[in-house]
Amino acid sequence: MTLLRDEDLAAAFDHASRSYDALVAANPGYHAHLRRSVRRLGLAGHGEGLRVLDLGCGTGASTAALRSVLPAADITAVDASAGMLARAAVKPWADGVRFVHVPAEHLADADVDGPIDAVFAAYLFRNLTDPDAVLGTVRSVLRPGGRLAVHEYSLSGRRADRAVWTLVCRGIVRPAATLLGDGPLYRHLWHSVVRFDRADRFAARIREAGFERVRALPLPGWQTGITHTFVAARTQDAG
Ligand SMILES: C[S@@+](CC[C@H](N)C(=O)[O-])C[C@H]1O[C@@H](n2cnc3c(N)ncnc32)[C@H](O)[C@@H]1O
């Protein structure tokens, strides 16, 4: 299968936006794991005075996790799918949250610029045509020392973890998604994870993009060995 990319992927998410929240609500730990990954950014207090970027915010599940852990932060949430963003925008948000329709590759076109204190990206990177270019963009908007947390399906390399991933997709996710008319997007989901970097490779990719203190941290439950939080800090040099 050819992976969905760019406009095709945004169109698939536009369609899936109707049922996205219901599907993730059925995934045990989805919201708690997002909050855990936000805490792993290691930001002080409640985010007072901090500017945070939620890349690929979708219907706002990751934005809600940021809001919950960092209620005082100023949050900009961006996504390439107008349909996903429309679902996010109608939810009740306190002040200090704004949604922007722009692909992660073109933040400057929508005046989303630095210096930003932290970037959070949940379930985005394996969908990108050029993850290195987006890591470069992330680095350029972060202040020196600014934090990055990538929450992503990135397999451990153990055969058992890949087998669990296949079982979950074939047995639960794909049948439900097919009924909802979103079969192609959720076939893309299985393939995009199997073809994406293993956790150690993605950690190396982040390091090569100009980040330090890079760690790949596991998440509990069935996601162990399948979903990781990658935390890192932008190197201190100005370039
Ligand atoms: C699996 S959803 C995750 C949404 C949300 N972060 C969450 O945790 O529920 C991935 C999102 O990334 C968005 N996306 C994919 N490629 C993108 C890109 N190049 N730029 C911005 N958003 C993108 C999709 O439109 C979709 O809303």
The ligand as a Gaussian input file, in Angstrom:
#p B3LYP/6-31G(d) Opt

LIG

0 1
 C       -3.475000      10.814000      14.543000
 S       -3.941000      12.517000      14.529000
 C       -3.384000      13.047000      16.131000
 C       -4.139000      14.242000      16.619000
 C       -3.804000      14.704000      18.028000
 N       -2.425000      15.156000      18.143000
 C       -4.071000      13.632000      19.049000
 O       -3.180000      13.331000      19.835000
 O       -5.175000      13.074000      19.080000
 C       -2.670000      13.197000      13.473000
 C       -2.972000      14.609000      13.035000
 O       -1.834000      15.122000      12.351000
 C       -2.302000      15.939000      11.301000
 N       -1.252000      16.045000      10.280000
 C       -0.771000      15.082000       9.458000
 N        0.187000      15.589000       8.669000
 C        0.326000      16.895000       9.020000
 C        1.173000      17.943000       8.594000
 N        2.074000      17.756000       7.628000
 N        1.060000      19.144000       9.196000
 C        0.152000      19.355000      10.191000
 N       -0.698000      18.400000      10.623000
 C       -0.599000      17.181000      10.057000
 C       -3.539000      15.233000      10.786000
 O       -4.373000      16.100000      10.046000
 C       -4.162000      14.742000      12.092000
 O       -5.079000      15.665000      12.604000

